[in-house]
Amino acid sequence: MSNSKLEREYCVHLAEGDHQAVRRLTERSFEAAALAYVEDLHLAESGAEISLVVQDMESGHEHCFRIDLDSGETSACG
């Protein structure tokens, strides 16, 4: 199976705010898309934690993740 079949397109944005920093990313999972978003925007405020919404563009399913910017650790919102 080729890598392209394992990857999906996701739309990622901050859970709070005006959604101006929306990114479309191609990744293997919701979690990978969330981490790629953080890396892409160079979000690295020490001690900060952010919440992101990641939507699968094909199915429309969404997941919310809370990410610790120091450790990169992710957990589900809520």
PDB file of N, CA, C and O in Angstrom:
ATOM      1  N   MET A   1       0.852  -1.176   0.000  1.00  0.00           N
ATOM      2  CA  MET A   1       0.000   0.000   0.000  1.00  0.00           C
ATOM      3  C   MET A   1       0.895   1.235   0.000  1.00  0.00           C
ATOM      4  O   MET A   1       1.855   1.302   0.767  1.00  0.00           O
ATOM      5  N   SER A   2       0.588   2.219  -0.859  1.00  0.00           N
ATOM      6  CA  SER A   2       1.415   3.422  -0.938  1.00  0.00           C
ATOM      7  C   SER A   2       1.134   4.350   0.234  1.00  0.00           C
ATOM      8  O   SER A   2       0.077   4.283   0.862  1.00  0.00           O
ATOM      9  N   ASN A   3       2.099   5.214   0.514  1.00  0.00           N
ATOM     10  CA  ASN A   3       1.948   6.171   1.604  1.00  0.00           C
ATOM     11  C   ASN A   3       0.770   7.102   1.393  1.00  0.00           C
ATOM     12  O   ASN A   3       0.109   7.478   2.361  1.00  0.00           O
ATOM     13  N   SER A   4       0.487   7.489   0.146  1.00  0.00           N
ATOM     14  CA  SER A   4      -0.600   8.429  -0.121  1.00  0.00           C
ATOM     15  C   SER A   4      -1.953   7.860   0.293  1.00  0.00           C
ATOM     16  O   SER A   4      -2.859   8.620   0.637  1.00  0.00           O
ATOM     17  N   LYS A   5      -2.106   6.543   0.266  1.00  0.00           N
ATOM     18  CA  LYS A   5      -3.373   5.942   0.681  1.00  0.00           C
ATOM     19  C   LYS A   5      -3.531   5.958   2.196  1.00  0.00           C
ATOM     20  O   LYS A   5      -4.651   5.868   2.700  1.00  0.00           O
ATOM     21  N   LEU A   6      -2.431   6.071   2.927  1.00  0.00           N
ATOM     22  CA  LEU A   6      -2.486   6.124   4.376  1.00  0.00           C
ATOM     23  C   LEU A   6      -2.730   7.542   4.881  1.00  0.00           C
ATOM     24  O   LEU A   6      -3.154   7.728   6.021  1.00  0.00           O
ATOM     25  N   GLU A   7      -2.471   8.533   4.052  1.00  0.00           N
ATOM     26  CA  GLU A   7      -2.613   9.912   4.458  1.00  0.00           C
ATOM     27  C   GLU A   7      -3.977  10.458   4.071  1.00  0.00           C
ATOM     28  O   GLU A   7      -4.573  10.054   3.072  1.00  0.00           O
ATOM     29  N   ARG A   8      -4.459  11.397   4.898  1.00  0.00           N
ATOM     30  CA  ARG A   8      -5.750  12.023   4.672  1.00  0.00           C
ATOM     31  C   ARG A   8      -5.565  13.534   4.785  1.00  0.00           C
ATOM     32  O   ARG A   8      -4.583  14.011   5.352  1.00  0.00           O
ATOM     33  N   GLU A   9      -6.519  14.272   4.239  1.00  0.00           N
ATOM     34  CA  GLU A   9      -6.458  15.726   4.341  1.00  0.00           C
ATOM     35  C   GLU A   9      -7.278  16.181   5.545  1.00  0.00           C
ATOM     36  O   GLU A   9      -8.414  15.748   5.743  1.00  0.00           O
ATOM     37  N   TYR A  10      -6.678  17.062   6.345  1.00  0.00           N
ATOM     38  CA  TYR A  10      -7.309  17.583   7.555  1.00  0.00           C
ATOM     39  C   TYR A  10      -7.321  19.108   7.514  1.00  0.00           C
ATOM     40  O   TYR A  10      -6.445  19.734   6.917  1.00  0.00           O
ATOM     41  N   CYS A  11      -8.311  19.682   8.149  1.00  0.00           N
ATOM     42  CA  CYS A  11      -8.397  21.115   8.366  1.00  0.00           C
ATOM     43  C   CYS A  11      -8.194  21.317   9.872  1.00  0.00           C
ATOM     44  O   CYS A  11      -8.890  20.701  10.679  1.00  0.00           O
ATOM     45  N   VAL A  12      -7.244  22.177  10.247  1.00  0.00           N
ATOM     46  CA  VAL A  12      -6.892  22.362  11.658  1.00  0.00           C
ATOM     47  C   VAL A  12      -6.967  23.843  12.003  1.00  0.00           C
ATOM     48  O   VAL A  12      -6.527  24.694  11.231  1.00  0.00           O
ATOM     49  N   HIS A  13      -7.535  24.143  13.182  1.00  0.00           N
ATOM     50  CA  HIS A  13      -7.576  25.526  13.673  1.00  0.00           C
ATOM     51  C   HIS A  13      -7.645  25.527  15.186  1.00  0.00           C
ATOM     52  O   HIS A  13      -7.971  24.516  15.809  1.00  0.00           O
ATOM     53  N   LEU A  14      -7.331  26.682  15.774  1.00  0.00           N
ATOM     54  CA  LEU A  14      -7.434  26.832  17.219  1.00  0.00           C
ATOM     55  C   LEU A  14      -8.886  26.658  17.643  1.00  0.00           C
ATOM     56  O   LEU A  14      -9.795  27.092  16.936  1.00  0.00           O
ATOM     57  N   ALA A  15      -9.108  26.030  18.785  1.00  0.00           N
ATOM     58  CA  ALA A  15     -10.472  25.802  19.265  1.00  0.00           C
ATOM     59  C   ALA A  15     -11.143  27.108  19.665  1.00  0.00           C
ATOM     60  O   ALA A  15     -12.349  27.273  19.479  1.00  0.00           O
ATOM     61  N   GLU A  16     -10.365  28.037  20.213  1.00  0.00           N
ATOM     62  CA  GLU A  16     -10.893  29.345  20.570  1.00  0.00           C
ATOM     63  C   GLU A  16     -10.358  30.366  19.582  1.00  0.00           C
ATOM     64  O   GLU A  16      -9.275  30.188  19.024  1.00  0.00           O
ATOM     65  N   GLY A  17     -11.106  31.424  19.367  1.00  0.00           N
ATOM     66  CA  GLY A  17     -10.610  32.484  18.505  1.00  0.00           C
ATOM     67  C   GLY A  17     -11.411  32.616  17.235  1.00  0.00           C
ATOM     68  O   GLY A  17     -12.500  32.061  17.094  1.00  0.00           O
ATOM     69  N   ASP A  18     -10.843  33.365  16.316  1.00  0.00           N
ATOM     70  CA  ASP A  18     -11.559  33.717  15.093  1.00  0.00           C
ATOM     71  C   ASP A  18     -11.269  32.786  13.922  1.00  0.00           C
ATOM     72  O   ASP A  18     -11.747  33.034  12.816  1.00  0.00           O
ATOM     73  N   HIS A  19     -10.517  31.747  14.129  1.00  0.00           N
ATOM     74  CA  HIS A  19     -10.211  30.721  13.117  1.00  0.00           C
ATOM     75  C   HIS A  19      -9.452  31.277  11.915  1.00  0.00           C
ATOM     76  O   HIS A  19      -9.541  30.718  10.822  1.00  0.00           O
ATOM     77  N   GLN A  20      -8.709  32.366  12.097  1.00  0.00           N
ATOM     78  CA  GLN A  20      -7.950  32.921  10.978  1.00  0.00           C
ATOM     79  C   GLN A  20      -6.726  32.084  10.645  1.00  0.00           C
ATOM     80  O   GLN A  20      -6.248  32.123   9.511  1.00  0.00           O
ATOM     81  N   ALA A  21      -6.218  31.338  11.592  1.00  0.00           N
ATOM     82  CA  ALA A  21      -5.008  30.537  11.359  1.00  0.00           C
ATOM     83  C   ALA A  21      -5.387  29.099  10.982  1.00  0.00           C
ATOM     84  O   ALA A  21      -4.881  28.142  11.568  1.00  0.00           O
ATOM     85  N   VAL A  22      -6.271  28.962  10.009  1.00  0.00           N
ATOM     86  CA  VAL A  22      -6.704  27.637   9.548  1.00  0.00           C
ATOM     87  C   VAL A  22      -5.659  27.085   8.593  1.00  0.00           C
ATOM     88  O   VAL A  22      -5.145  27.804   7.736  1.00  0.00           O
ATOM     89  N   ARG A  23      -5.350  25.807   8.748  1.00  0.00           N
ATOM     90  CA  ARG A  23      -4.398  25.141   7.858  1.00  0.00           C
ATOM     91  C   ARG A  23      -5.011  23.842   7.347  1.00  0.00           C
ATOM     92  O   ARG A  23      -5.705  23.137   8.079  1.00  0.00           O
ATOM     93  N   ARG A  24      -4.745  23.540   6.085  1.00  0.00           N
ATOM     94  CA  ARG A  24      -5.083  22.231   5.521  1.00  0.00           C
ATOM     95  C   ARG A  24      -3.791  21.447   5.451  1.00  0.00           C
ATOM     96  O   ARG A  24      -2.808  21.889   4.857  1.00  0.00           O
ATOM     97  N   LEU A  25      -3.806  20.275   6.065  1.00  0.00           N
ATOM     98  CA  LEU A  25      -2.612  19.455   6.147  1.00  0.00           C
ATOM     99  C   LEU A  25      -2.918  18.031   5.715  1.00  0.00           C
ATOM    100  O   LEU A  25      -4.024  17.536   5.930  1.00  0.00           O
ATOM    101  N   THR A  26      -1.951  17.381   5.115  1.00  0.00           N
ATOM    102  CA  THR A  26      -2.081  15.985   4.741  1.00  0.00           C
ATOM    103  C   THR A  26      -1.212  15.173   5.689  1.00  0.00           C
ATOM    104  O   THR A  26       0.012  15.306   5.695  1.00  0.00           O
ATOM    105  N   GLU A  27      -1.858  14.330   6.492  1.00  0.00           N
ATOM    106  CA  GLU A  27      -1.151  13.542   7.507  1.00  0.00           C
ATOM    107  C   GLU A  27      -1.798  12.165   7.631  1.00  0.00           C
ATOM    108  O   GLU A  27      -2.806  11.877   6.984  1.00  0.00           O
ATOM    109  N   ARG A  28      -1.200  11.315   8.475  1.00  0.00           N
ATOM    110  CA  ARG A  28      -1.690   9.952   8.669  1.00  0.00           C
ATOM    111  C   ARG A  28      -2.764   9.832   9.736  1.00  0.00           C
ATOM    112  O   ARG A  28      -3.488   8.837   9.762  1.00  0.00           O
ATOM    113  N   SER A  29      -2.891  10.832  10.633  1.00  0.00           N
ATOM    114  CA  SER A  29      -3.865  10.730  11.715  1.00  0.00           C
ATOM    115  C   SER A  29      -4.266  12.120  12.195  1.00  0.00           C
ATOM    116  O   SER A  29      -3.616  13.117  11.880  1.00  0.00           O
ATOM    117  N   PHE A  30      -5.350  12.163  12.964  1.00  0.00           N
ATOM    118  CA  PHE A  30      -5.783  13.415  13.574  1.00  0.00           C
ATOM    119  C   PHE A  30      -4.662  13.996  14.439  1.00  0.00           C
ATOM    120  O   PHE A  30      -4.381  15.193  14.385  1.00  0.00           O
ATOM    121  N   GLU A  31      -4.022  13.129  15.238  1.00  0.00           N
ATOM    122  CA  GLU A  31      -2.967  13.569  16.143  1.00  0.00           C
ATOM    123  C   GLU A  31      -1.775  14.138  15.375  1.00  0.00           C
ATOM    124  O   GLU A  31      -1.227  15.175  15.749  1.00  0.00           O
ATOM    125  N   ALA A  32      -1.383  13.463  14.312  1.00  0.00           N
ATOM    126  CA  ALA A  32      -0.257  13.933  13.503  1.00  0.00           C
ATOM    127  C   ALA A  32      -0.574  15.295  12.880  1.00  0.00           C
ATOM    128  O   ALA A  32       0.305  16.151  12.787  1.00  0.00           O
ATOM    129  N   ALA A  33      -1.812  15.497  12.457  1.00  0.00           N
ATOM    130  CA  ALA A  33      -2.210  16.787  11.888  1.00  0.00           C
ATOM    131  C   ALA A  33      -2.145  17.885  12.946  1.00  0.00           C
ATOM    132  O   ALA A  33      -1.717  19.002  12.654  1.00  0.00           O
ATOM    133  N   ALA A  34      -2.566  17.578  14.171  1.00  0.00           N
ATOM    134  CA  ALA A  34      -2.519  18.560  15.258  1.00  0.00           C
ATOM    135  C   ALA A  34      -1.072  18.962  15.548  1.00  0.00           C
ATOM    136  O   ALA A  34      -0.780  20.150  15.682  1.00  0.00           O
ATOM    137  N   LEU A  35      -0.178  18.005  15.644  1.00  0.00           N
ATOM    138  CA  LEU A  35       1.226  18.308  15.927  1.00  0.00           C
ATOM    139  C   LEU A  35       1.890  19.048  14.763  1.00  0.00           C
ATOM    140  O   LEU A  35       2.712  19.937  14.985  1.00  0.00           O
ATOM    141  N   ALA A  36       1.540  18.689  13.526  1.00  0.00           N
ATOM    142  CA  ALA A  36       2.091  19.378  12.360  1.00  0.00           C
ATOM    143  C   ALA A  36       1.640  20.843  12.340  1.00  0.00           C
ATOM    144  O   ALA A  36       2.401  21.724  11.940  1.00  0.00           O
ATOM    145  N   TYR A  37       0.419  21.092  12.767  1.00  0.00           N
ATOM    146  CA  TYR A  37      -0.101  22.460  12.850  1.00  0.00           C
ATOM    147  C   TYR A  37       0.753  23.284  13.813  1.00  0.00           C
ATOM    148  O   TYR A  37       1.162  24.399  13.491  1.00  0.00           O
ATOM    149  N   VAL A  38       1.016  22.731  14.984  1.00  0.00           N
ATOM    150  CA  VAL A  38       1.826  23.431  15.989  1.00  0.00           C
ATOM    151  C   VAL A  38       3.223  23.709  15.426  1.00  0.00           C
ATOM    152  O   VAL A  38       3.743  24.813  15.584  1.00  0.00           O
ATOM    153  N   GLU A  39       3.819  22.736  14.784  1.00  0.00           N
ATOM    154  CA  GLU A  39       5.147  22.918  14.199  1.00  0.00           C
ATOM    155  C   GLU A  39       5.125  23.950  13.075  1.00  0.00           C
ATOM    156  O   GLU A  39       6.042  24.763  12.957  1.00  0.00           O
ATOM    157  N   ASP A  40       4.077  23.918  12.249  1.00  0.00           N
ATOM    158  CA  ASP A  40       3.953  24.820  11.108  1.00  0.00           C
ATOM    159  C   ASP A  40       3.858  26.277  11.551  1.00  0.00           C
ATOM    160  O   ASP A  40       4.437  27.158  10.916  1.00  0.00           O
ATOM    161  N   LEU A  41       3.133  26.534  12.634  1.00  0.00           N
ATOM    162  CA  LEU A  41       2.954  27.906  13.097  1.00  0.00           C
ATOM    163  C   LEU A  41       4.016  28.338  14.100  1.00  0.00           C
ATOM    164  O   LEU A  41       4.005  29.476  14.569  1.00  0.00           O
ATOM    165  N   HIS A  42       4.930  27.435  14.429  1.00  0.00           N
ATOM    166  CA  HIS A  42       6.004  27.721  15.381  1.00  0.00           C
ATOM    167  C   HIS A  42       5.453  28.230  16.709  1.00  0.00           C
ATOM    168  O   HIS A  42       5.959  29.195  17.281  1.00  0.00           O
ATOM    169  N   LEU A  43       4.417  27.568  17.181  1.00  0.00           N
ATOM    170  CA  LEU A  43       3.826  27.907  18.470  1.00  0.00           C
ATOM    171  C   LEU A  43       4.687  27.287  19.553  1.00  0.00           C
ATOM    172  O   LEU A  43       4.707  26.066  19.706  1.00  0.00           O
ATOM    173  N   ALA A  44       5.385  28.096  20.291  1.00  0.00           N
ATOM    174  CA  ALA A  44       6.306  27.548  21.286  1.00  0.00           C
ATOM    175  C   ALA A  44       6.372  28.415  22.527  1.00  0.00           C
ATOM    176  O   ALA A  44       7.457  28.628  23.069  1.00  0.00           O
ATOM    177  N   GLU A  45       5.254  28.914  22.985  1.00  0.00           N
ATOM    178  CA  GLU A  45       5.232  29.727  24.203  1.00  0.00           C
ATOM    179  C   GLU A  45       5.463  28.825  25.403  1.00  0.00           C
ATOM    180  O   GLU A  45       4.686  27.902  25.646  1.00  0.00           O
ATOM    181  N   SER A  46       6.497  29.078  26.133  1.00  0.00           N
ATOM    182  CA  SER A  46       6.867  28.229  27.262  1.00  0.00           C
ATOM    183  C   SER A  46       5.741  28.144  28.288  1.00  0.00           C
ATOM    184  O   SER A  46       5.170  29.154  28.698  1.00  0.00           O
ATOM    185  N   GLY A  47       5.438  26.911  28.690  1.00  0.00           N
ATOM    186  CA  GLY A  47       4.419  26.674  29.695  1.00  0.00           C
ATOM    187  C   GLY A  47       3.001  26.761  29.177  1.00  0.00           C
ATOM    188  O   GLY A  47       2.051  26.599  29.942  1.00  0.00           O
ATOM    189  N   ALA A  48       2.845  27.012  27.901  1.00  0.00           N
ATOM    190  CA  ALA A  48       1.509  27.198  27.338  1.00  0.00           C
ATOM    191  C   ALA A  48       0.881  25.872  26.914  1.00  0.00           C
ATOM    192  O   ALA A  48       1.561  24.882  26.646  1.00  0.00           O
ATOM    193  N   GLU A  49      -0.413  25.901  26.868  1.00  0.00           N
ATOM    194  CA  GLU A  49      -1.196  24.771  26.399  1.00  0.00           C
ATOM    195  C   GLU A  49      -2.260  25.350  25.470  1.00  0.00           C
ATOM    196  O   GLU A  49      -2.879  26.365  25.791  1.00  0.00           O
ATOM    197  N   ILE A  50      -2.473  24.713  24.325  1.00  0.00           N
ATOM    198  CA  ILE A  50      -3.485  25.182  23.390  1.00  0.00           C
ATOM    199  C   ILE A  50      -4.453  24.054  23.069  1.00  0.00           C
ATOM    200  O   ILE A  50      -4.147  22.877  23.258  1.00  0.00           O
ATOM    201  N   SER A  51      -5.619  24.435  22.584  1.00  0.00           N
ATOM    202  CA  SER A  51      -6.614  23.461  22.125  1.00  0.00           C
ATOM    203  C   SER A  51      -6.837  23.671  20.639  1.00  0.00           C
ATOM    204  O   SER A  51      -7.022  24.798  20.179  1.00  0.00           O
ATOM    205  N   LEU A  52      -6.819  22.573  19.892  1.00  0.00           N
ATOM    206  CA  LEU A  52      -6.997  22.600  18.444  1.00  0.00           C
ATOM    207  C   LEU A  52      -8.163  21.717  18.034  1.00  0.00           C
ATOM    208  O   LEU A  52      -8.426  20.690  18.659  1.00  0.00           O
ATOM    209  N   VAL A  53      -8.857  22.119  16.984  1.00  0.00           N
ATOM    210  CA  VAL A  53      -9.886  21.288  16.371  1.00  0.00           C
ATOM    211  C   VAL A  53      -9.323  20.773  15.055  1.00  0.00           C
ATOM    212  O   VAL A  53      -8.842  21.548  14.229  1.00  0.00           O
ATOM    213  N   VAL A  54      -9.386  19.461  14.866  1.00  0.00           N
ATOM    214  CA  VAL A  54      -8.893  18.821  13.653  1.00  0.00           C
ATOM    215  C   VAL A  54     -10.073  18.125  12.979  1.00  0.00           C
ATOM    216  O   VAL A  54     -10.731  17.279  13.583  1.00  0.00           O
ATOM    217  N   GLN A  55     -10.333  18.487  11.728  1.00  0.00           N
ATOM    218  CA  GLN A  55     -11.461  17.921  10.979  1.00  0.00           C
ATOM    219  C   GLN A  55     -10.946  17.140   9.784  1.00  0.00           C
ATOM    220  O   GLN A  55     -10.138  17.646   9.006  1.00  0.00           O
ATOM    221  N   ASP A  56     -11.414  15.908   9.639  1.00  0.00           N
ATOM    222  CA  ASP A  56     -11.121  15.086   8.470  1.00  0.00           C
ATOM    223  C   ASP A  56     -11.945  15.656   7.315  1.00  0.00           C
ATOM    224  O   ASP A  56     -13.173  15.676   7.388  1.00  0.00           O
ATOM    225  N   MET A  57     -11.295  16.114   6.263  1.00  0.00           N
ATOM    226  CA  MET A  57     -11.995  16.772   5.161  1.00  0.00           C
ATOM    227  C   MET A  57     -12.885  15.825   4.369  1.00  0.00           C
ATOM    228  O   MET A  57     -13.850  16.268   3.746  1.00  0.00           O
ATOM    229  N   GLU A  58     -12.585  14.545   4.381  1.00  0.00           N
ATOM    230  CA  GLU A  58     -13.399  13.589   3.630  1.00  0.00           C
ATOM    231  C   GLU A  58     -14.664  13.195   4.394  1.00  0.00           C
ATOM    232  O   GLU A  58     -15.761  13.205   3.834  1.00  0.00           O
ATOM    233  N   SER A  59     -14.509  12.851   5.666  1.00  0.00           N
ATOM    234  CA  SER A  59     -15.646  12.353   6.444  1.00  0.00           C
ATOM    235  C   SER A  59     -16.366  13.446   7.221  1.00  0.00           C
ATOM    236  O   SER A  59     -17.537  13.295   7.570  1.00  0.00           O
ATOM    237  N   GLY A  60     -15.665  14.554   7.496  1.00  0.00           N
ATOM    238  CA  GLY A  60     -16.249  15.620   8.296  1.00  0.00           C
ATOM    239  C   GLY A  60     -16.104  15.411   9.797  1.00  0.00           C
ATOM    240  O   GLY A  60     -16.480  16.288  10.575  1.00  0.00           O
ATOM    241  N   HIS A  61     -15.568  14.270  10.219  1.00  0.00           N
ATOM    242  CA  HIS A  61     -15.380  14.007  11.648  1.00  0.00           C
ATOM    243  C   HIS A  61     -14.373  14.983  12.233  1.00  0.00           C
ATOM    244  O   HIS A  61     -13.383  15.336  11.592  1.00  0.00           O
ATOM    245  N   GLU A  62     -14.644  15.415  13.470  1.00  0.00           N
ATOM    246  CA  GLU A  62     -13.761  16.345  14.164  1.00  0.00           C
ATOM    247  C   GLU A  62     -13.293  15.766  15.485  1.00  0.00           C
ATOM    248  O   GLU A  62     -14.008  15.005  16.138  1.00  0.00           O
ATOM    249  N   HIS A  63     -12.078  16.139  15.867  1.00  0.00           N
ATOM    250  CA  HIS A  63     -11.525  15.807  17.177  1.00  0.00           C
ATOM    251  C   HIS A  63     -10.888  17.073  17.728  1.00  0.00           C
ATOM    252  O   HIS A  63     -10.318  17.870  16.982  1.00  0.00           O
ATOM    253  N   CYS A  64     -10.989  17.248  19.037  1.00  0.00           N
ATOM    254  CA  CYS A  64     -10.362  18.373  19.699  1.00  0.00           C
ATOM    255  C   CYS A  64      -9.203  17.845  20.540  1.00  0.00           C
ATOM    256  O   CYS A  64      -9.349  16.862  21.267  1.00  0.00           O
ATOM    257  N   PHE A  65      -8.056  18.505  20.433  1.00  0.00           N
ATOM    258  CA  PHE A  65      -6.868  18.097  21.174  1.00  0.00           C
ATOM    259  C   PHE A  65      -6.330  19.252  21.997  1.00  0.00           C
ATOM    260  O   PHE A  65      -6.332  20.401  21.553  1.00  0.00           O
ATOM    261  N   ARG A  66      -5.880  18.946  23.173  1.00  0.00           N
ATOM    262  CA  ARG A  66      -5.159  19.891  24.030  1.00  0.00           C
ATOM    263  C   ARG A  66      -3.688  19.494  23.933  1.00  0.00           C
ATOM    264  O   ARG A  66      -3.333  18.335  24.146  1.00  0.00           O
ATOM    265  N   ILE A  67      -2.834  20.470  23.607  1.00  0.00           N
ATOM    266  CA  ILE A  67      -1.414  20.184  23.398  1.00  0.00           C
ATOM    267  C   ILE A  67      -0.575  21.040  24.331  1.00  0.00           C
ATOM    268  O   ILE A  67      -0.719  22.262  24.380  1.00  0.00           O
ATOM    269  N   ASP A  68       0.302  20.377  25.066  1.00  0.00           N
ATOM    270  CA  ASP A  68       1.273  21.052  25.917  1.00  0.00           C
ATOM    271  C   ASP A  68       2.436  21.454  25.015  1.00  0.00           C
ATOM    272  O   ASP A  68       3.108  20.591  24.449  1.00  0.00           O
ATOM    273  N   LEU A  69       2.679  22.753  24.876  1.00  0.00           N
ATOM    274  CA  LEU A  69       3.707  23.225  23.945  1.00  0.00           C
ATOM    275  C   LEU A  69       5.118  22.944  24.416  1.00  0.00           C
ATOM    276  O   LEU A  69       6.046  22.973  23.607  1.00  0.00           O
ATOM    277  N   ASP A  70       5.315  22.669  25.708  1.00  0.00           N
ATOM    278  CA  ASP A  70       6.648  22.324  26.209  1.00  0.00           C
ATOM    279  C   ASP A  70       7.018  20.883  25.854  1.00  0.00           C
ATOM    280  O   ASP A  70       8.120  20.616  25.373  1.00  0.00           O
ATOM    281  N   SER A  71       6.083  19.956  26.097  1.00  0.00           N
ATOM    282  CA  SER A  71       6.387  18.543  25.937  1.00  0.00           C
ATOM    283  C   SER A  71       5.884  17.953  24.623  1.00  0.00           C
ATOM    284  O   SER A  71       6.389  16.920  24.183  1.00  0.00           O
ATOM    285  N   GLY A  72       4.897  18.590  23.985  1.00  0.00           N
ATOM    286  CA  GLY A  72       4.278  18.034  22.787  1.00  0.00           C
ATOM    287  C   GLY A  72       3.232  16.989  23.118  1.00  0.00           C
ATOM    288  O   GLY A  72       2.653  16.383  22.216  1.00  0.00           O
ATOM    289  N   GLU A  73       2.981  16.767  24.414  1.00  0.00           N
ATOM    290  CA  GLU A  73       2.000  15.779  24.836  1.00  0.00           C
ATOM    291  C   GLU A  73       0.596  16.241  24.431  1.00  0.00           C
ATOM    292  O   GLU A  73       0.223  17.399  24.616  1.00  0.00           O
ATOM    293  N   THR A  74      -0.167  15.296  23.874  1.00  0.00           N
ATOM    294  CA  THR A  74      -1.530  15.609  23.464  1.00  0.00           C
ATOM    295  C   THR A  74      -2.534  14.807  24.272  1.00  0.00           C
ATOM    296  O   THR A  74      -2.263  13.691  24.714  1.00  0.00           O
ATOM    297  N   SER A  75      -3.714  15.415  24.452  1.00  0.00           N
ATOM    298  CA  SER A  75      -4.824  14.715  25.094  1.00  0.00           C
ATOM    299  C   SER A  75      -6.109  15.253  24.477  1.00  0.00           C
ATOM    300  O   SER A  75      -6.117  16.322  23.866  1.00  0.00           O
ATOM    301  N   ALA A  76      -7.173  14.515  24.641  1.00  0.00           N
ATOM    302  CA  ALA A  76      -8.471  14.945  24.123  1.00  0.00           C
ATOM    303  C   ALA A  76      -8.988  16.115  24.954  1.00  0.00           C
ATOM    304  O   ALA A  76      -8.768  16.162  26.164  1.00  0.00           O
ATOM    305  N   CYS A  77      -9.669  17.050  24.318  1.00  0.00           N
ATOM    306  CA  CYS A  77     -10.311  18.151  25.041  1.00  0.00           C
ATOM    307  C   CYS A  77     -11.474  17.582  25.848  1.00  0.00           C
ATOM    308  O   CYS A  77     -12.016  16.517  25.552  1.00  0.00           O
ATOM    309  N   GLY A  78     -11.826  18.330  26.864  1.00  0.00           N
ATOM    310  CA  GLY A  78     -13.036  17.944  27.591  1.00  0.00           C
ATOM    311  C   GLY A  78     -12.831  17.364  28.863  1.00  0.00           C
ATOM    312  O   GLY A  78     -13.794  17.010  29.543  1.00  0.00           O
TER     313      GLY A  78
END
